[in-house]
């Protein structure tokens, strides 16, 4: 009986692992530390489970810092009107989002304003 119980518990725990594999926005990004940056797109990863946009930002002294922003899933972005060609390397964009808790230069993008002024929502809860 003990062996069967141990196998049953192990099976339940194994099945629960995927539930914890996905992260929460609030767990990785500080929603109380909003950030807005404007710069030049240097890379776009149009992938699942999350797409990413990398933006080079030049400060007053001319130093360039690359910001790495997580976007929504590719399928969610497609539903919002994004395509793999919506943002191109060299485009000027403004990104509004929440800073990463890890201290890296980046965060979770809530909106991206494209070069033509089109505002695209990228986060799952961005309806405003």
N, C-alpha and C positions, 0 to 999 in steps of 0.2 A: 504494500500500500504506500509506503514512504517513497519508494522509487517512482511509482505512478504520479504521486503528488509533485515530486521534484520535477518530473518531465513536464507535467501540466504547467507548473509555474514557469519553468524555463521557456516553454512555448509561448506563453502569454507575454513574458518580458521581451522575447525576441520579436514578437509581432508589434510591440509598442514602440520599438526603437524608431521607426519612421516618423512617429508622431513628434518626437523630439528633435529630429534631424533638421527641420526647418526652423529658422530663426524668426524672432519678432523684430519689427522695426524699432520698437522702444528698447529692446535689449541691446541692439548694436548701435543705435543712433540716438542722440540726445535731442528729443523734440523741444526741449527748453532752450536750445542753442541754435536758432535759425541762422542760416548763412545765405548770402546772395553773392555770386561771383559772375564776372563777365570776362570772357576770354575766347581763345581759339581752339576749336576741336582738334585734338591730336590723334584720337583713336576712338572707335566705336566698336563695342562687342555686342553684336546682335544675336544673343544666345539665350538659352534657358538654363537654369531656372530664372536668372535675372540678367537683363542686359546691362551694359555699363557704358558710360560716356566719360572720356578723359578730356579735360579742358586745361590748356596752358594759360596761366594768368601771369601777366607781367606787372611787377610792382614799379614804384616811382624811380627806383635805381636801375631798372632794366632787367632785374633778375626774374627768371621765369620759374614758376612753380606749377607742377602738374597736379590738378585736382582729379580725384577718381570718384565718380558718383554712381551709385547703384540705382538702377531704374526698375520698373516693374518687369514682370515676365514678358517675354516676347509676344505671347498670345494676347496678353492684356494690352500691351502697347498697340498691337494691330487693331484691336477693338476700339482704341482711342484715336485711330487714324494714322499712327506711325507706320512707316515701311522701312525696309533696310536702307532706303535712300533718303529718308527724311532729314537726317543730319549727316553731313559729309565732312571729311577732314579738311580743315581750312576755314570752315564756317565760323562766324562769330556768333556766340550764344550767351544768354544769361541763364544761369541755373539758380533756382531757389530750392533750399532743402534744409536738412538737419545734419549737424556735424556728427562725425563718427566718434563713438565713445573711446575707441582704441587709441586715439591721438594721431592717426594718419591724416594726411591732408585730403579730405574727401568727406563723403556723407551719402545720405539717401536723398535723391532728387525728388522734389514734389512737383515742380514745374520746370519746363525748359522753354525759353523763348527763343525761337529760331531766328535765323538771320533776316527773314522777311517780316518779323514782328509777330508771327503766329505763336500763340501760347499753347503749348501741348502739356496736358496732364500726364504725369508718369507714375505717381504713387497710387496705391490701392484706395486710399481714403480721401482723395483730393477732388472734391466736388464743388469747391468754392471758387 
